[in-house]
């Protein structure tokens, strides 16, 4: 019983630490949501956020979600010739990334007490492009959704 009490206290203290750190960083983190730009940064803390890209040469998207929910829709986007990098940090929240059904998704994403979920087929027969998904999910979920599975 003492061990459970210690675990609960540790979890509570870590949660308080993360909330304070997220609030302190909230104003300093990048948030460039130009839907036509080849690079974008989407930051969502303590809120629900939706962003759609219409870029004709997407190279990079950075997503930070803490204590909230982000939806990033890439279904109307054209990738650069070399593909695109999508870096995600999700902490105590949920991030949804919507991609076209004919994109290949290569994942180097880690989850600690959280989940990386994919909805739809993993590999299209003739991929039109490739995104490299990196980052980490801590006590939350990062979900990659094929546009046809929405």
N, C-alpha and C positions, 0 to 999 in steps of 0.2 A: 504494500500500500504506500509506503514511503517513496518507493521508486516512481510510482505513478504520479504522486504529488510533485516530485522533483521534475518529472517530464512536463507536466502541465505548467508549472512555474517557468521552466525554461522556455517553453513554447510561447507563453504569454509575454515574457520579457523580450524575446526575439521579435515578436510581433510589434511590440511597442517601439523597439529600436528601428525596425523597418519603416514604421509609420513616420517616425521623427525624421529619419534619413530621407525618405521620399518627399516629405514636405519641404525639407531644406533644399533638396536638389530640383524641385519642381520648376522653379523659375530659371535655372541655369541650363536645363537640358534643351537640346535643339528641337525645334518644331517647325519644319519647313514642309508645308502641305501643298505646294504648287502642283496641281494635278497634271500639268503638261511637262514638268521638269524631268530630266533623266535620273535625278537623284532626289530622294525625299527622306525626311525624318518625321515620324509620327509619334508623339508622346501623349499618353493618356494616363493621368493619375487621379484617382478618386472620382472618376466620371466615366460615362459611356461615350465612345468616339467612333465615328465612321468616316473613312476616307476612300476615295476612288481615284485611280490613276488613269489618265488618257495619254500617257507618254508614248511617243513614237520610237523611242530609243532608250528604254529603261535599263539602267545599269546597277542601281543600288537603292534599297529601301531599308531604313533602320526603324525598328518599332520598339517602343518602351511602353509597357503596360504595368502599372502598379495599383493594386486595390481598385481595379476598374475593368472595363471591357472595351476592346478595340476590334473593329472590323476593317480590314484593308482589302479592298476589291481591286484586283489586277486583271479582271476578265476583259477589259477593253484596252489592254496595253499591248504594245509591241516591244519585244525584248531587243536589246542590242545584239549585234552579231555574235558576241561572246557570252551571251546570257546575262543573268543578273544575280546579284547577291542580296539576300534578304536576311538581315540579322535581327533577331527577336530576343528581347528580355521580357519575360512575364513573371511577375512576382505577386502572389495573392490576387490573381485576376485571370482573365481569359482573353486570348488573342485569336481571332479568326482571320485566315488569309485565304481569299478566294482567287483561284487561278483557273485559266482556261483548261479544258479537258485534254488538249493536245500539247501541254507542256510537261516536260520531264522535271521532277522535283528530286534533287539529291540532298539528303539531310545529314548534317553533322551537328544536330541539335541535342543538347543534354536536358534531362528532366530529373530534378531532385524533389521527391515527394510531390510530383506533379505528373503531367501527361503530355505526350505529343501524339496527336490523333490525326489520321488521314481518312478522308471520306472520298470514295471514288477509286478508280483503278490507279495503281502505282505507276505503271509504265505504258504510255500510249505507243501504238505500233510505229507511227512516224512522227516523232516529237517535232513541234514547230520551234521549240526553244527549251532552254534549261535554266532553272533557278537553283541556286545553291542556298539552302536554308541552314543558317547557323544560329548560335545563341544558346540561351538557357531558360528553362522554366522552373521556378521554385514555388511550391505550394500553389499551383495553378494549372492552366491548360493552354496549349497552343494547338490550334486545329487548322489543318490545311484541307480546303474543300475544293473539289473540282467543280467548275461553274455549272455543269450539267446536274450535279448532285445537290444543288442548293434548293 
